[in-house]
Amino acid sequence: MGTYAESAFHENTSERTTPARSKRVAFVAVFSSVIAVCTVVPGSLVPLPPPLYEITLAPAIYFSIAVLADKWDAFASTAIGGFAGELFNITTNGGGSPIYPFGMVWARAPEVLLIAWAANKGRRVLAVSMVLATVYETFAFLVPDWLFYKYALFGYSVPSGSTALGLALIDLGTFVDIAFIPVAFAIIAGAGPTFRRFGYRG
């Protein structure tokens, strides 16, 4: 028999249901805003070298809603929120390329689908899926950045003494998102009853 915490976690990650369309639209609006804010605030306060530029709090949110909500609602929230937050960052902070908001959609929204697939497969598989999602995100940033530097696309340029690959490898810092996995598990355990009342759980 599992512990009470394990039983509660399983209850929060099984028997998916889908609420009414109006509630789903409200969910996407709210969590798009939350993800946008979680992208903006730390992105503004903790500047990092290009092409990384920032570490955001958003992974804790989209890791957890991928488990707690319908995968397409979570996907839409992550895509819209990531795009809006990053667009705000590059227009107000003057850092980064115009391609960055689109990169957030390309790199982060698909993570939700991988995590949602593992939502009812147990804590261990779910944790592994979050790690694999972060691996995908890292290389979804790194490979395009390498090509953009190499071919001087979208305002990217390689300073003297640097290389395209060397600059792109800074994106390996994205692996720090793995640190948000325990936070996501805590959100899943704590927010499960609320999501069930909202209509996402049986």
FIKOLZA-815101 format. One record per atom (N, C-alpha, C): atom name; x, z, y. Coordinates in steps of 0.05 Angstrom, whole numbers. Example, Ala and Ser with C-alpha at 12.3 -4.5 7.8 and 13.67 -1.06 7.14 Angstrom:
<donus>
DONU   site       px       pz       py
DONU      N      264      156     -114
DONU     CA      246      156      -90
DONU      C      264      156      -66
DONU      N      257      142      -45
DONU     CA      273      143      -21
DONU      C      258      157        1
</donus>
This chain:
<donus>
DONU   site       px       pz       py
DONU      N       17        0      -24
DONU     CA        0        0        0
DONU      C       17        0       25
DONU      N        8      -15       46
DONU     CA       24      -16       70
DONU      C       18        8       88
DONU      N       32       10      109
DONU     CA       28       32      128
DONU      C        4       25      145
DONU      N       -5       45      161
DONU     CA      -28       40      179
DONU      C      -21       18      199
DONU      N        4       19      210
DONU     CA       12       -1      229
DONU      C       11      -29      217
DONU      N       20      -32      192
DONU     CA       20      -58      179
DONU      C       -9      -67      175
DONU      N      -27      -49      167
DONU     CA      -55      -56      163
DONU      C      -68      -65      189
DONU      N      -62      -50      211
DONU     CA      -73      -57      237
DONU      C      -63      -85      246
DONU      N      -37      -89      241
DONU     CA      -26     -115      248
DONU      C      -39     -138      233
DONU      N      -43     -134      207
DONU     CA      -56     -155      191
DONU      C      -84     -160      201
DONU      N      -98     -139      209
DONU     CA     -125     -142      219
DONU      C     -126     -159      245
DONU      N     -104     -156      260
DONU     CA     -102     -171      286
DONU      C      -94     -199      282
DONU      N      -85     -207      258
DONU     CA      -73     -233      255
DONU      C      -87     -248      232
DONU      N     -112     -242      226
DONU     CA     -126     -256      205
DONU      C     -155     -261      213
DONU      N     -169     -278      197
DONU     CA     -197     -284      202
DONU      C     -202     -295      230
DONU      N     -189     -318      237
DONU     CA     -192     -329      263
DONU      C     -221     -339      267
DONU      N     -231     -334      291
DONU     CA     -256     -346      300
DONU      C     -251     -358      327
DONU      N     -270     -374      337
DONU     CA     -267     -386      363
DONU      C     -291     -379      381
DONU      N     -286     -368      405
DONU     CA     -308     -361      423
DONU      C     -321     -385      435
DONU      N     -341     -380      451
DONU     CA     -356     -401      465
DONU      C     -337     -416      484
DONU      N     -344     -441      491
DONU     CA     -327     -458      508
DONU      C     -322     -445      534
DONU      N     -341     -432      547
DONU     CA     -337     -420      573
DONU      C     -316     -398      571
DONU      N     -316     -383      549
DONU     CA     -296     -362      546
DONU      C     -269     -374      541
DONU      N     -268     -396      527
DONU     CA     -242     -409      522
DONU      C     -230     -420      548
DONU      N     -247     -431      565
DONU     CA     -237     -441      591
DONU      C     -227     -418      608
DONU      N     -242     -395      607
DONU     CA     -233     -372      622
DONU      C     -206     -361      611
DONU      N     -203     -361      584
DONU     CA     -178     -352      572
DONU      C     -155     -370      582
DONU      N     -158     -396      581
DONU     CA     -137     -414      589
DONU      C     -130     -410      618
DONU      N     -150     -406      635
DONU     CA     -145     -402      664
DONU      C     -129     -376      668
DONU      N     -138     -354      655
DONU     CA     -124     -329      659
DONU      C      -96     -329      648
DONU      N      -92     -339      624
DONU     CA      -65     -338      612
DONU      C      -47     -359      623
DONU      N      -57     -381      633
DONU     CA      -40     -400      648
DONU      C      -29     -386      672
DONU      N      -46     -370      686
DONU     CA      -37     -356      710
DONU      C      -16     -334      702
DONU      N      -21     -320      680
DONU     CA       -2     -299      672
DONU      C       25     -311      665
DONU      N       25     -333      650
DONU     CA       50     -346      643
DONU      C       64     -357      667
DONU      N       49     -368      686
DONU     CA       61     -378      711
DONU      C       75     -356      726
DONU      N       61     -333      729
DONU     CA       72     -310      743
DONU      C       97     -300      729
DONU      N       96     -299      702
DONU     CA      119     -289      686
DONU      C      142     -309      687
DONU      N      137     -334      695
DONU     CA      158     -354      698
DONU      C      170     -352      726
DONU      N      153     -346      746
DONU     CA      161     -345      774
DONU      C      177     -320      781
DONU      N      167     -297      774
DONU     CA      179     -272      784
DONU      C      207     -268      775
DONU      N      214     -268      749
DONU     CA      242     -265      742
DONU      C      258     -289      749
DONU      N      246     -313      749
DONU     CA      261     -337      757
DONU      C      270     -335      786
DONU      N      255     -321      803
DONU     CA      263     -318      831
DONU      C      283     -296      834
DONU      N      281     -275      818
DONU     CA      298     -251      821
DONU      C      325     -253      807
DONU      N      327     -268      786
DONU     CA      351     -269      770
DONU      C      361     -298      767
DONU      N      375     -308      788
DONU     CA      385     -335      787
DONU      C      409     -337      767
DONU      N      410     -359      753
DONU     CA      431     -364      733
DONU      C      443     -391      738
DONU      N      466     -397      726
DONU     CA      479     -423      731
DONU      C      463     -446      719
DONU      N      465     -470      731
DONU     CA      451     -493      720
DONU      C      465     -501      694
DONU      N      449     -513      675
DONU     CA      421     -520      677
DONU      C      402     -498      669
DONU      N      412     -474      662
DONU     CA      394     -453      653
DONU      C      376     -443      676
DONU      N      389     -437      698
DONU     CA      376     -428      723
DONU      C      362     -402      722
DONU      N      348     -395      699
DONU     CA      331     -371      700
DONU      C      325     -362      671
DONU      N      320     -336      669
DONU     CA      308     -325      645
DONU      C      281     -314      653
DONU      N      260     -321      638
DONU     CA      233     -312      646
DONU      C      221     -293      625
DONU      N      200     -280      633
DONU     CA      185     -262      616
DONU      C      164     -276      600
DONU      N      159     -301      604
DONU     CA      137     -316      592
DONU      C      137     -315      561
DONU      N      161     -316      548
DONU     CA      159     -317      518
DONU      C      144     -294      506
DONU      N      145     -270      517
DONU     CA      130     -248      506
DONU      C      100     -254      506
DONU      N       91     -269      526
DONU     CA       62     -275      528
DONU      C       54     -297      509
DONU      N       69     -320      509
DONU     CA       60     -342      492
DONU      C       66     -337      463
DONU      N       86     -321      456
DONU     CA       90     -312      428
DONU      C       66     -297      418
DONU      N       55     -280      435
DONU     CA       33     -263      426
DONU      C        6     -278      426
DONU      N        1     -294      446
DONU     CA      -25     -307      447
DONU      C      -27     -329      426
DONU      N       -4     -339      417
DONU     CA       -3     -358      395
DONU      C      -15     -346      369
DONU      N      -12     -320      367
DONU     CA      -22     -305      343
DONU      C      -50     -296      347
DONU      N      -57     -287      371
DONU     CA      -82     -274      377
DONU      C     -105     -293      383
DONU      N      -99     -317      392
DONU     CA     -120     -335      402
DONU      C     -119     -361      386
DONU      N     -138     -379      393
DONU     CA     -138     -406      382
DONU      C     -112     -420      390
DONU      N     -100     -435      371
DONU     CA      -74     -446      377
DONU      C      -75     -466      400
DONU      N      -97     -481      403
DONU     CA      -98     -501      424
DONU      C     -103     -488      451
DONU      N     -117     -466      452
DONU     CA     -120     -451      477
DONU      C      -93     -439      485
DONU      N      -78     -428      466
DONU     CA      -52     -418      472
DONU      C      -33     -440      480
DONU      N      -35     -463      467
DONU     CA      -18     -486      474
DONU      C      -24     -495      503
DONU      N      -49     -498      510
DONU     CA      -57     -506      537
DONU      C      -47     -486      558
DONU      N      -51     -460      552
DONU     CA      -42     -439      571
DONU      C      -12     -440      575
DONU      N        3     -444      554
DONU     CA       32     -445      556
DONU      C       41     -470      571
DONU      N       29     -493      565
DONU     CA       36     -517      579
DONU      C       30     -516      609
DONU      N        5     -508      615
DONU     CA       -3     -507      644
DONU      C       12     -486      659
DONU      N       14     -462      647
DONU     CA       28     -440      661
DONU      C       57     -445      664
DONU      N       70     -456      643
DONU     CA       99     -462      646
DONU      C      104     -483      667
DONU      N       87     -504      667
DONU     CA       91     -526      687
DONU      C       87     -515      715
DONU      N       65     -500      719
DONU     CA       59     -490      746
DONU      C       80     -470      756
DONU      N       89     -452      738
DONU     CA      109     -433      746
DONU      C      136     -446      753
DONU      N      144     -465      736
DONU     CA      170     -478      741
DONU      C      168     -496      766
DONU      N      145     -509      770
DONU     CA      142     -525      794
DONU      C      145     -508      819
DONU      N      133     -484      818
DONU     CA      136     -466      841
DONU      C      165     -458      845
DONU      N      179     -453      823
DONU     CA      207     -445      825
DONU      C      224     -466      838
DONU      N      222     -491      829
DONU     CA      240     -511      840
DONU      C      232     -519      869
DONU      N      207     -516      876
DONU     CA      199     -523      903
DONU      C      205     -501      924
DONU      N      206     -476      915
DONU     CA      211     -454      934
DONU      C      240     -444      933
DONU      N      253     -447      910
DONU     CA      281     -436      908
DONU      C      302     -458      912
DONU      N      294     -483      912
DONU     CA      313     -504      916
DONU      C      333     -508      894
DONU      N      326     -498      870
DONU     CA      344     -501      847
DONU      C      331     -515      824
DONU      N      346     -533      811
DONU     CA      335     -547      788
DONU      C      326     -575      795
DONU      N      321     -590      775
DONU     CA      313     -618      777
DONU      C      282     -621      777
DONU      N      271     -642      788
DONU     CA      242     -647      787
DONU      C      232     -650      758
DONU      N      251     -655      739
DONU     CA      242     -658      711
DONU      C      237     -631      698
DONU      N      245     -609      711
DONU     CA      244     -582      698
DONU      C      215     -574      690
DONU      N      195     -578      707
DONU     CA      168     -570      699
DONU      C      159     -584      673
DONU      N      166     -610      671
DONU     CA      159     -625      647
DONU      C      175     -615      623
DONU      N      199     -606      628
DONU     CA      216     -595      607
DONU      C      204     -569      596
DONU      N      191     -554      613
DONU     CA      178     -529      604
DONU      C      155     -536      584
DONU      N      140     -557      590
DONU     CA      119     -565      572
DONU      C      130     -575      546
DONU      N      151     -592      547
DONU     CA      163     -603      523
DONU      C      176     -582      506
DONU      N      189     -562      518
DONU     CA      204     -543      503
DONU      C      188     -519      494
DONU      N      168     -511      509
DONU     CA      154     -486      503
DONU      C      127     -489      490
DONU      N      111     -508      498
DONU     CA       84     -511      487
DONU      C       85     -515      457
DONU      N      103     -532      445
DONU     CA      103     -535      416
DONU      C      110     -510      401
DONU      N      124     -491      414
DONU     CA      131     -466      400
DONU      C      105     -452      391
DONU      N       85     -454      407
DONU     CA       60     -440      401
DONU      C       48     -450      375
DONU      N       50     -476      369
DONU     CA       39     -487      345
DONU      C       53     -477      320
DONU      N       80     -474      322
DONU     CA       95     -463      300
DONU      C       88     -434      295
DONU      N       86     -418      316
DONU     CA       80     -390      313
DONU      C       52     -386      303
DONU      N       33     -403      313
DONU     CA        5     -401      304
DONU      C        2     -406      274
DONU      N       18     -425      264
DONU     CA       18     -431      236
DONU      C       25     -407      219
DONU      N       43     -390      229
DONU     CA       52     -366      214
DONU      C       36     -341      220
DONU      N       14     -344      236
DONU     CA        0     -320      246
DONU      C      -11     -302      224
DONU      N      -20     -314      202
DONU     CA      -32     -297      181
DONU      C      -15     -296      156
DONU      N       11     -301      159
DONU     CA       29     -302      136
DONU      C       47     -277      134
DONU      N       40     -256      149
DONU     CA       56     -231      147
DONU      C       76     -229      169
DONU      N       85     -204      174
DONU     CA      103     -198      196
DONU      C      130     -213      193
DONU      N      140     -213      169
DONU     CA      167     -225      165
DONU      C      167     -255      171
DONU      N      147     -269      160
DONU     CA      145     -298      165
DONU      C      140     -303      194
DONU      N      123     -287      206
DONU     CA      117     -290      234
DONU      C      142     -286      252
DONU      N      157     -266      246
DONU     CA      182     -261      261
DONU      C      201     -284      258
DONU      N      203     -295      233
DONU     CA      221     -318      229
DONU      C      211     -342      245
DONU      N      185     -346      246
DONU     CA      173     -368      260
DONU      C      180     -366      290
DONU      N      180     -341      301
DONU     CA      187     -338      329
DONU      C      216     -344      334
DONU      N      233     -337      315
DONU     CA      262     -344      318
DONU      C      265     -374      317
DONU      N      252     -387      298
DONU     CA      254     -416      295
DONU      C      242     -430      320
DONU      N      221     -419      331
DONU     CA      209     -430      355
DONU      C      230     -429      378
DONU      N      245     -407      380
DONU     CA      265     -404      400
DONU      C      288     -423      396
DONU      N      295     -428      371
DONU     CA      315     -448      364
DONU      C      306     -476      374
DONU      N      281     -482      368
DONU     CA      270     -508      377
DONU      C      272     -509      408
DONU      N      263     -488      422
DONU     CA      263     -488      451
DONU      C      291     -493      462
DONU      N      311     -479      450
DONU     CA      338     -481      459
DONU      C      348     -510      458
DONU      N      344     -522      435
DONU     CA      354     -549      432
DONU      C      337     -570      446
DONU      N      311     -563      451
DONU     CA      294     -580      467
DONU      C      303     -581      496
DONU      N      316     -560      505
DONU     CA      329     -560      531
DONU      C      357     -572      530
DONU      N      372     -564      510
DONU     CA      401     -572      509
DONU      C      405     -602      506
DONU      N      391     -615      487
DONU     CA      396     -643      481
DONU      C      389     -661      505
DONU      N      365     -658      517
DONU     CA      359     -674      541
DONU      C      378     -668      564
DONU      N      385     -642      568
DONU     CA      404     -636      590
DONU      C      431     -650      586
DONU      N      440     -650      561
DONU     CA      465     -664      555
DONU      C      463     -694      562
DONU      N      441     -706      555
DONU     CA      438     -735      561
DONU      C      434     -739      591
DONU      N      420     -721      604
DONU     CA      416     -725      633
DONU      C      443     -722      648
DONU      N      460     -703      640
DONU     CA      486     -701      652
DONU      C      503     -725      645
DONU      N      502     -734      620
DONU     CA      519     -756      611
DONU      C      513     -782      626
DONU      N      487     -786      631
DONU     CA      479     -812      644
DONU      C      470     -808      673
DONU      N      475     -784      684
DONU     CA      468     -779      712
DONU      C      439     -785      719
DONU      N      421     -774      703
DONU     CA      393     -778      707
DONU      C      380     -755      721
DONU      N      358     -760      735
DONU     CA      341     -739      747
DONU      C      357     -719      765
DONU      N      377     -730      779
DONU     CA      392     -714      797
DONU      C      415     -697      784
DONU      N      419     -700      758
DONU     CA      441     -686      745
DONU      C      467     -699      751
DONU      N      488     -683      754
DONU     CA      515     -694      759
DONU      C      535     -675      747
DONU      N      558     -686      739
DONU     CA      579     -670      726
DONU      C      601     -666      746
DONU      N      606     -641      755
DONU     CA      628     -636      773
DONU      C      655     -641      761
DONU      N      675     -646      777
DONU     CA      702     -651      767
DONU      C      711     -627      751
DONU      N      724     -632      728
DONU     CA      733     -611      711
DONU      C      713     -601      691
DONU      N      689     -611      692
DONU     CA      668     -603      673
DONU      C      661     -627      655
DONU      N      646     -622      634
DONU     CA      636     -644      617
DONU      C      606     -641      614
DONU      N      593     -663      607
DONU     CA      564     -663      603
DONU      C      556     -643      582
DONU      N      570     -644      559
DONU     CA      563     -625      537
DONU      C      569     -597      545
DONU      N      591     -592      558
DONU     CA      598     -565      566
DONU      C      577     -552      584
DONU      N      567     -568      603
DONU     CA      546     -558      621
DONU      C      520     -553      606
DONU      N      513     -572      588
DONU     CA      488     -569      572
DONU      C      489     -544      554
DONU      N      513     -537      544
DONU     CA      515     -515      526
DONU      C      507     -488      539
DONU      N      506     -488      565
DONU     CA      496     -463      579
DONU      C      467     -457      570
DONU      N      453     -478      561
DONU     CA      425     -474      551
DONU      C      424     -457      527
DONU      N      446     -452      513
DONU     CA      446     -434      490
DONU      C      438     -406      499
DONU      N      439     -400      525
DONU     CA      429     -374      535
DONU      C      400     -371      530
DONU      N      385     -392      524
DONU     CA      357     -390      518
DONU      C      352     -373      493
DONU      N      372     -370      476
DONU     CA      369     -353      452
DONU      C      362     -324      460
DONU      N      366     -317      485
DONU     CA      359     -290      493
DONU      C      329     -285      490
DONU      N      313     -306      488
DONU     CA      284     -303      484
DONU      C      277     -289      458
DONU      N      296     -289      440
DONU     CA      291     -274      414
DONU      C      286     -245      420
DONU      N      298     -235      441
DONU     CA      294     -206      448
DONU      C      265     -200      455
DONU      N      249     -220      461
DONU     CA      221     -215      467
DONU      C      203     -213      442
DONU      N      214     -218      418
DONU     CA      198     -216      394
DONU      C      186     -188      390
DONU      N      202     -167      392
DONU     CA      190     -140      389
DONU      C      168     -134      409
DONU      N      172     -144      434
DONU     CA      152     -141      455
DONU      C      126     -155      447
DONU      N      129     -180      436
DONU     CA      106     -195      427
DONU      C       91     -181      405
DONU      N      106     -169      386
DONU     CA       93     -155      364
DONU      C       77     -131      375
DONU      N       88     -117      395
DONU     CA       74      -94      407
DONU      C       48     -104      421
DONU      N       50     -126      435
DONU     CA       26     -137      448
DONU      C        5     -145      427
DONU      N       13     -157      405
DONU     CA       -5     -165      384
DONU      C      -20     -141      373
DONU      N       -5     -120      367
DONU     CA      -17      -96      355
DONU      C      -35      -82      375
DONU      N      -28      -82      401
DONU     CA      -43      -68      421
DONU      C      -67      -83      431
DONU      N      -64     -110      433
DONU     CA      -86     -126      445
DONU      C     -105     -138      425
DONU      N     -100     -134      399
DONU     CA     -117     -146      379
DONU      C     -147     -139      382
DONU      N     -154     -113      386
DONU     CA     -183     -106      390
DONU      C     -195     -121      414
DONU      N     -181     -123      435
DONU     CA     -191     -137      459
DONU      C     -197     -167      453
DONU      N     -179     -179      438
DONU     CA     -182     -208      431
DONU      C     -206     -211      412
DONU      N     -210     -191      395
DONU     CA     -233     -193      377
DONU      C     -259     -191      392
DONU      N     -259     -173      412
DONU     CA     -283     -171      429
DONU      C     -288     -197      445
DONU      N     -266     -210      452
DONU     CA     -268     -235      467
DONU      C     -279     -257      450
DONU      N     -277     -254      423
DONU     CA     -288     -273      405
DONU      C     -268     -288      389
DONU      N     -242     -281      391
DONU     CA     -221     -296      376
DONU      C     -216     -285      348
DONU      N     -228     -262      342
DONU     CA     -224     -250      315
DONU      C     -250     -242      302
DONU      N     -252     -244      276
DONU     CA     -276     -236      261
DONU      C     -278     -206      260
</donus>
